[in-house]
């Protein structure tokens, strides 16, 4: 079908566009963008059969790209399949996901890459890009056939949640990847520090009696991998940076001209290790969301970093394994540094770190639980917490979900430029909703956000001009009149 998206607040970071208007989509491509600020920008005759989508009060943007998604298939289908994971991605506003190689077997050979690509073409709701393993079986002992993986369509290399401990092997991997012009995406953790950790090492871990991973474990490995990238001239990408010291090392390396990029996950931007502490008090009823759409809530804040009161770690009991992630949730100081790094460009992209786990893998002793959060469907609501707190700009937030990931991959960013493929997301930044993990499209229901209130929800996701996800009857019922968006202040209007 053809679509006319009307009355939306259009944010297109690649073109430095933030305005209010309409978007016409014909035959899977963006045909024209009509800016209400320009005279004569009203759509003329539109193709017969075009569906009009009323996006009043919503943001229309290029589809998001997730650099860090675990899809499970092949071999880990009890955690996720490509069908379920890409449906979850569409519901989260992601039109492209980068599938990490933590499958069984690992994505370390061309034949497995071809298999995954075939499944994705058959079952995928969104575009699926492949990340090949750095080492065979992700064991850190011998390099994978990196050239063959690149020829099979892999766009980067990673050992997905595991650091390559051997510096000589890592140096060789960077040299090969540099020759191929592809980034190496690294999980930075010195496993000799805090072996057997359960959470971040600090006051909370001491109080709970849990072994902790010190921030130094991440920071040492970031420093080593940056040094190896400088030595080889290769592009290194730091996955899920979580510490203030890590941000400082990346910032310094960029200032020296090192080819280093970085990502941060929504949960590391909005949660701290106090979520593991939770509360021994009886669980209170989830608070009501803000009553007035479009108005910033003034209901007081939780003590942690000024979080809005409807995002509340005390809804969880202590030792709730849904809070166990890798890298672990850090301190308030680390969260502040991550937000600053995202704002000043030290951190290039927001990536979900989507890691679905089964109930068996999570419902056990805290330190034995598999780390990970099912993050695709809550990512937008979490990062918009920063916008509603005034700690991030909405346009910059969209850029870190679209333009930033594209730059990491060395690609042209997704855009609403006429002639481009119509990968489009529409979201309501003020829509309050209660997280219900049981209703996730993902097979992974593991999230500490169950029963929490978030503000900001995906309403429609379009991939290649086809609707991959629509929330209820959103957008139907006529275009309505032209209006001044409720987001005009955020977009720089009156």
C-alpha positions, -999 to +999 in steps of 0.1 A: +000+000+000+008+037-002+006+058+029+003+095+038+014+101+073-001+134+084+004+159+111+035+143+126+065+160+143+091+149+118+126+143+132+152+133+106+187+137+121+205+127+089+191+158+072+191+180+104+153+183+100+130+188+130+096+201+119+059+194+117+044+181+085+034+151+063+052+122+047+040+105+015+052+069+010+047+053-025+058+019-035+079+013-005+099+046-007+096+081+007+080+100-021+078+135-006+080+153+028+056+182+032+067+208+058+039+228+072+062+258+077+067+261+039+042+278+017+024+255-007+036+223+011+001+208+014+000+174-005-016+176-039-034+147-054-022+114-039-023+079-055-056+061-053-059+037-024-034+056-002-040+051+035-040+082+055-023+078+089-030+105+115+001+110+135-011+140+154+010+145+186+035+118+176+070+118+163+077+105+128+114+094+124+136+070+104+134+035+118+158+027+146+189+004+143+200-019+171+237-027+171+234-054+198+206-080+195+207-117+206+183-136+184+191-171+197+185-190+165+200-214+157+203-236+187+190-212+214+154-211+203+141-216+238+154-181+245+145-164+212+138-171+175+144-148+146+106-146+141+099-136+178+130-114+181+123-094+150+086-090+160+098-076+193+121-053+174+093-040+153+072-034+184+102-015+198+106+007+167+137-010+153+137-016+116+172-031+115+188-054+141+224-066+142+223-103+153+252-112+176+270-145+172+261-160+206+242-189+190+247-227+192+268-232+172+284-198+172+282-178+140+319-185+132+316-201+098+302-190+064+277-219+063+261-208+096+259-172+083+241-184+052+217-204+073+209-175+096+204-152+066+180-176+050+159-179+081+159-141+085+147-137+049+119-162+056+108-152+091+122-118+098+098-088+104+127-063+101+161-062+084+186-086+101+224-079+098+249-105+109+278-101+133+304-128+129+324-143+158+360-131+163+372-166+174+361-201+168+332-211+191+338-177+208+364-195+229+391-170+225+417-195+213+418-193+175+405-168+150+374-175+130+375-175+092+370-138+091+374-133+054+348-160+046+324-145+072+327-111+055+321-127+021+290-143+036+276-109+045+288-103+081+292-066+087+314-067+119+330-092+143+323-098+180+326-126+206+293-114+221+296-110+258+331-124+260+364-106+259+394-120+239+418-124+267+449-131+246+462-097+234+482-112+205+451-129+192+431-097+196+458-078+178+456-102+149+418-100+148+420-062+146+446-064+118+423-088+097+392-067+104+411-035+095+421-050+061+384-059+055+373-024+065+349-038+092+347-029+129+355-053+158+328-050+185+342-059+219+328-067+253+354-053+277+359-073+309+391-085+324+379-119+337+408-121+362+392-093+381+361-102+400+359-138+388+325-153+396+310-118+400+272-114+405+269-077+403+289-044+405+314-043+433+305-015+457+285-006+487+254-024+476+272-057+468+288-055+502+255-050+519+239-079+500+269-102+504+273-108+467+307-110+448+312-080+427+329-070+394+350-038+399+347-010+374+384-015+368+377-048+350+359-029+323+383+000+322+415-020+319+402-040+289+389-008+272+424+007+276+440-024+262+417-027+232+421+009+224+459+006+225+456-024+201+433-004+178+458+024+178+486+000+170+468-016+140+447+014+128+416-008+129+381+004+140+372-009+175+337-005+189+331-007+226+299-026+234+277-016+263+301+008+281+290+011+317+316+030+338+326+066+342+363+055+337+354+037+305+337+069+291+368+089+301+392+065+282+370+065+251+368+103+252+406+106+254+411+081+226+388+100+203+407+132+211+438+114+199+422+104+167+417+067+175+392+048+154+370+040+184+332+041+187+310+031+216+274+022+226+254+023+258+223+003+267+191+019+280+192+001+313+227+014+320+215+049+314+185+047+337+192+020+364+219+016+391+230-012+414+204-001+439+179-021+417+196-053+430+189-041+465+152-035+458+131-033+489+121-057+517+088-038+521+056-052+506+053-043+470+032-012+466+006-009+438+022+005+406+018+043+406-006+058+381+010+073+350+008+111+344-028+121+338-023+148+313-008+138+280+018+162+268+024+177+302+055+169+321+047+152+354+055+170+386+047+141+410+081+142+429+111+121+422+126+089+435+158+094+454+179+078+427+193+104+402+160+123+401+143+094+383+106+101+377+086+085+405+069+060+382+103+043+375+108+028+410+135+002+420+116-005+453+089-024+433+115-052+432+125-075+461+162-079+469+182-103+448+157-102+419+177-119+391+160-098+364+185-071+374+215-093+367+231-081+335+266-081+319+282-056+323+264-051+357+243-022+367+267+004+381+265+035+404+248+068+401+281+084+392+286+060+363+251+067+350+257+105+351+290+100+331+272+078+305+245+104+299+272+131+296+291+109+271+260+104+251+253+141+250+288+151+240+293+124+213+318+103+232+292+075+230+279+072+195+248+050+198+222+035+220+220-002+217+195-024+235+219-053+245+187-074+241+195-107+258+164-128+262+166-157+288+143-185+297+126-188+331+149-217+340+179-195+334+166-166+355+146-182+383+175-194+404+201-181+429+212-146+419+248-154+411+238-184+390+212-166+369+221-160+333+228-123+328+206-103+305+176-081+300+149-085+272+153-049+260+139-043+226+103-035+236+112-012+265+142+007+250+124+038+238+104+042+270+136+040+290+156+065+270+127+089+269+130+090+307+161+111+301+142+134+277+114+139+302+139+146+329+155+172+307+188+154+306+187+147+268+174+164+238+147+145+218+164+151+185+197+139+198+180+108+213+166+099+179+200+105+163+216+080+187+191+054+176+194+061+139+224+081+127+248+069+154+245+032+147+248+038+109+281+057+115+294+029+136+288+005+107+302+029+082+269+033+064+247+061+053+221+068+080+185+060+077+166+090+065+132+103+054+148+119+023+126+115-008+137+084-027+149+066+003+136+032+015+106+038+038+118+024+071+098+046+094+088+047+130+060+067+146+060+071+184+041+090+210+066+104+234+040+112+260+020+080+260+022+065+295+020+027+297+026-001+322+052-028+313+037-062+312+064-088+304+039-115+298+027-096+267+062-092+252+066-105+216+100-117+226+103-151+242+124-135+268+102-121+296+132-112+317+130-076+327+131-057+360+106-032+344+076-055+348+047-034+363+068-002+360+053+029+343+071+042+312+063+073+292+068+070+254+055+042+232+059+030+196+026+033+177+037+021+142+067+006+126+071+004+088+098-016+070+103-011+033+070+007+031+051-022+047+036-020+082+055-044+104+037-034+136+007-012+144-006-006+179-043-012+178-061+011+154-035+038+155-037+064+128-070+054+113-100+076+112-089+105+091-061+130+090-076+158+110-065+194+105-031+210+106-019+217+140+011+229+160+027+199+176+027+195+214+064+189+209+071+223+193+091+234+223+113+203+220+117+209+183+127+245+188+094+262+181+075+287+202 
